[in-house]
Amino acid sequence: MQLLYLSWCLVCISAVPLVEEGKWRAAVYEHVLVTASDVGCTETVCTRDQAIELMEANLAVLRDNVEEAARQGADLILLPEDGIHGYGFNRENIVPFLEGVPQSADGSNQCALYSAEDSSEYLSEHYVMIQLSCMAQSNGLYVAACLGSVVGDCDHCGPDHGTDCFYNTLVVFDPEGSLVGVYHKYNLWTSELPIYDIDKLPAAVSVETPFGKLGLSICEDLLWRSPVVDLAERDGIDTLLLPLSWWDMFPHQLAHSNEDAWARGLQINLLAADNHVPQDWNSGSGIFTPAGHAAVYHNISTSSTGKLLVADIDIKPRKSHVNWAEFASNNLDHFEDSEDVFTAIVYDDLYNFVKLNSDENTAKVCSDDGSLCCIAEYSAVFESDVFSLGVFSGSHIKDGSVSGSFYIEMCTIIKCDPEDVWNTCTQDMIMDYDYLTRSNTIFTSLKLAGTFSDSTRVFPEALFDEVTLRPELVLITPDGVLSIREKFELQPLVSLSLFGRRYKDDADMPD
């Protein structure tokens, strides 16, 4: 096998804007996948050469965007989860796509090692790692990307998985092409559990760079305490790297909305690179800060394509403290109990709701045990849309991953009609994308707060017409109120939510 795809000359960078002092230039790429099923490698076990041919089809596009990011002066580029080998595998047919990767960063430089070896066997064995190392070296920037890795003689993968452990792995290469970060995804999505393994405990992996401390995570990890919250609160990272393959899960788990909410809630920068599969509603990448996005891309139209995003952000993000329970706890008695409470299942969780009415301006609804109450102040004229204020406090099992369930405290305002619950509230089962993403209701004022428990971390979400993020319209006060700014040109609202995670009541980690 010949190495045909590496460019050994540095990208010529000229006339790029200078980065202000205290900032750095980040890049993420949302990628249109060539999947293994496109070439039959999910129906049969392909050869290593066939696997490399498929992966090179993706790497060629990724390589072009790494070079373009370098031309724009980026310090680092993040590429998506599954962006090299695709998805749709089982434990058997993924094998030719896997490569040996050190279990922790060892500073090895596969680009230099291949140059010294000049061996077709070495190239075949380490193909993806060589390509990524050389992309970083040739373009003079950090490259972070995911691949499937294999570690032999494991003692914890279980009898069904044999002695080899397979991992969904994020690697980071520095501008010299050296391996400086390795992270094995811990919180596997349910469809990954038969394919990949997990380490005995989640690992919090960080990388020190000239532009701050980076934390490593992959996709579903975002929703759990470890490693994401540990990286942010215990290890003091500045920026979280989040490659993902995430589709729109209504109403509260759209990729770009969660990315924005977690950057705000954890008071960190967050880089997210998603795959672009419009027919599966799979899109949502961006460069996020505690104040909102610096760049974002979400587009599931049939004519849409992949997208490179480049933006300058603070090395040390500006932080603020919010007591998410203060306002609601201090003012709960000022809100009358709303009448006509109704229930609806939202993403497999049973919520209590109260309808919002044009002739009222406050609403209150509590969980059955009274542990969480949500209050809203609002002004709006409701025409065809029906909005309701909802509350849920309990274990959520639909995204159970390796631990089985996690605990949510949620206050939310979504389109939800008590007269037609199934077709309006149960949004994860609704296939009418226009209904899910469009709105004609403008709130001239809107405030949302909840009596969250002391241990709950809260992640604020605000989605406007066409599920857009409008940070200029969002205000978060230190006493825990999420509101829409009233002095800006207002936009129709799709949803406003306080997504609370009570990590201490999550299911136990597996043995």
BELFEN-V207799 format. One record per helix or strand. SS is the DSSP state (a for helix, b for strand). FROM is the first residue (numbers start at 1). TO is the last residue. If there is no record, write none. Layout:
# BELFEN-V207799
ss: [SS;SS]
from: [FROM;FROM]
to: [TO;TO]
This chain:
# BELFEN-V207799
ss: [b;a;a;b;a;b;a;a;a;b;b;b;a;b;b;a;a;b;b;b;b;a;b;b;b;a;b;b;b;b;a;b;b;b;b;b;a;b;a;a;a;b;b;a;b;a;b;b;b;a]
from: [23;36;48;76;95;99;110;120;127;142;165;179;190;206;212;219;225;239;247;249;253;255;269;275;277;278;282;285;292;307;326;342;349;362;373;387;401;406;421;427;433;443;457;465;468;471;474;482;493;503]
to: [31;39;71;78;97;100;117;125;139;151;173;184;192;209;218;223;234;243;247;249;253;266;273;275;277;280;282;289;297;314;334;346;355;366;380;396;403;415;424;429;437;450;464;467;468;473;476;484;501;505]
